[in-house]
Amino acid sequence: MAKKEINKIRVIIPGNVRELLVLAGLINAKNTALGADSPLKILTWDVIGPTVPTALTLHNEAEALMRQAEDKFEQRDLLLAPIDDLVKQSRDTLKGVYRKEPRKLGDFGFTVNDTPR
């Protein structure tokens, strides 16, 4: 019965990057504390382990920047609708003013495509 119970045990490795880095830090700390007695001494924790805190710091900084970027996009979006409307009004006005010379809209920065559909 004990064998069946052991086979049912699952050891989870997080899919979330932050949680994975935290776990790696815990493993590295335990490996370092055990030193030569660590069963992980055969692995490259001595090389890769010291990079874990840097990776976690970079991850945290990147997440903070993503939150800042989201805030900036929200601020931009609040300004975007009236700008879009004004550009469309400008196009329509210029199409009326230069109805015989539609390429003139290019002077205002518009891309003018006069090829037949």
C-alpha positions in Angstrom: 0.0 0.0 0.0 2.8 2.4 0.8 4.2 2.0 -2.8 0.9 3.1 -4.3 0.7 6.1 -2.1 4.2 7.2 -3.0 3.4 6.9 -6.7 0.4 9.2 -6.2 2.5 12.0 -4.7 3.0 14.9 -7.1 5.7 17.5 -6.7 4.6 20.7 -8.3 6.9 23.1 -10.2 5.2 26.5 -10.6 4.4 27.7 -14.0 4.3 31.3 -12.8 7.7 32.9 -13.3 7.8 34.7 -10.0 6.8 31.6 -8.0 9.4 29.6 -9.9 12.1 32.1 -9.0 11.1 32.1 -5.4 11.2 28.3 -5.3 14.6 28.3 -7.0 15.8 30.7 -4.3 14.6 28.4 -1.5 16.2 25.4 -3.2 19.5 27.3 -3.6 19.4 28.4 0.1 18.9 24.9 1.3 21.6 23.6 -1.0 24.0 26.2 0.2 23.2 25.5 3.8 23.9 21.8 3.4 27.1 22.5 1.6 29.0 19.3 0.8 26.3 17.2 2.3 23.7 18.4 -0.2 22.2 15.8 -2.5 22.1 18.6 -5.1 25.9 19.1 -5.1 26.1 17.1 -8.4 24.0 19.8 -10.1 25.1 23.3 -11.2 23.5 25.2 -8.3 26.9 26.7 -7.5 26.9 28.3 -10.9 23.3 29.1 -11.5 22.1 29.6 -7.9 23.8 33.0 -7.5 21.8 34.3 -10.6 18.4 33.6 -9.0 18.2 36.8 -6.9 19.2 38.9 -10.0 16.5 37.1 -12.1 13.9 37.8 -9.4 14.9 41.4 -9.1 14.7 41.9 -12.9 11.3 40.1 -12.9 10.0 42.4 -10.2 11.3 45.5 -12.1 9.8 44.3 -15.3 6.4 43.8 -13.7 6.5 47.3 -12.2 7.3 48.7 -15.6 4.4 46.7 -17.1 2.1 48.3 -14.6 3.5 51.7 -15.4 3.0 51.0 -19.1 -0.6 50.0 -18.5 -1.2 53.3 -16.7 0.4 55.2 -19.6 -1.8 53.4 -22.1 -4.9 54.2 -20.1 -3.9 57.9 -20.0 -3.2 57.9 -23.7 -6.6 56.2 -24.5 -8.4 59.0 -22.7 -6.9 61.4 -25.1 -7.1 59.3 -28.2 -10.8 59.4 -29.1 -11.0 63.2 -29.6 -7.7 63.1 -31.6 -9.1 60.4 -33.8 -12.3 62.4 -34.4 -10.4 65.5 -35.2 -8.1 63.7 -37.7 -11.3 62.3 -39.4 -12.9 65.8 -39.5 -9.7 67.2 -41.0 -9.6 64.5 -43.7 -13.3 65.2 -44.5 -12.7 69.0 -44.6 -9.6 68.7 -46.8 -11.4 66.3 -49.2 -14.0 69.0 -49.7 -11.5 71.8 -50.1 -9.3 69.8 -52.4 -11.9 67.7 -54.1 -10.3 68.3 -57.5 -6.8 67.8 -56.1 -7.1 65.0 -53.5 -3.3 64.4 -53.6 -3.0 67.7 -51.7 -4.0 65.8 -48.6 -0.6 64.3 -48.7 0.8 67.7 -47.9 -1.0 67.4 -44.5 0.6 63.9 -43.8 -2.3 61.8 -45.1 -1.5 58.7 -47.2 -3.5 59.2 -50.5 -4.3 56.1 -52.4 -5.8 57.0 -55.8 -5.6 53.5 -57.4 -9.0 52.1 -58.4 -10.6 49.6 -56.0 
